[in-house]
Amino acid sequence: MTWTKTYTGAEPQRVNKWLASEGVCSRREAEELIAQGLVSIDGARVDDPGRKILPDQRITVTPVGPAQITAVLNKPVGFVSAQPEGDQVPAARLLTRDNLIGRAAQLPTSRTSLAPLGRLDQDSRGLLLLSEDGVLAKAVIGPDSKLDKEYLVRVAGQITEKKLALLRHGLSLDGRQLKPAKIDLAENQVLRFVLTEGRNRQIRRMCELVELEVTDLLRIRIGPLQLGDLADSKWRALAGDEREALIRASK
């Protein structure tokens, strides 16, 4: 499948950077495509990986495989990120044109298989990645991933230094010691959790062990990717440079 587009930027831009920002591929992948002679500008082959595209020039990349969809979603409470059971509603149902912010190369269909890259349970909300990109999945949730994830967690119960110390380092789940976590008081009754692992309902179960009840759980960051001001139930396409940053930070 050939991808072609006219560059409308005001200033010259490196080809690999622009292709990444358009979500065609990562910068490194763009350099590989250039090396293979698969990139041309106004019909002329691009050989220099540092080449810049000028305003109104048209770039062609061929062949490009089927675009892999990766959605950045602000999941609300009431939707499941994984395979639904019974009358549960999957978060992928929110990936509609009406809920899209910005542009996407293509919209998911009923045949699109999107996996959650780091699950959020039905009672939790916030940043959720849904993707069919296997390379990205390995970077985000693979066993060797170094990515951390940040949450704002509202709790009921008395917060003490002793409980915070246990939450940071000292708890076990399912007979296994948890990895050290960064936890601090963000505001009244709201704790900030930064974790490098994702056991089943981990934060809720950790809080239960120190007699705290989670009343709201919001994920705001996965590695370098921030939820930002993305509104509840809205989604956008992951940009190529964001994909590259996630992969780089996972190592």
VENCORCOR-V598961 format. One record per helix or strand of 2 or more residues. SS is the DSSP state (alpha for helix, beta for strand). FROM is the first residue (numbers start at 1). LEN is the number of residues. Records with the same first field share a line. If there is no record, write none. Layout:
SS = FROM-LEN ; FROM-LEN
This chain:
beta = 3-4 ; 13-2 ; 39-3 ; 44-2 ; 52-2 ; 58-4 ; 70-6 ; 79-2 ; 89-2 ; 115-2 ; 125-7 ; 149-8 ; 172-2 ; 176-2 ; 182-6 ; 190-6 ; 213-10 ; 225-2 ; 235-3
alpha = 15-7 ; 27-9 ; 91-4 ; 134-8 ; 161-8 ; 202-8 ; 240-10
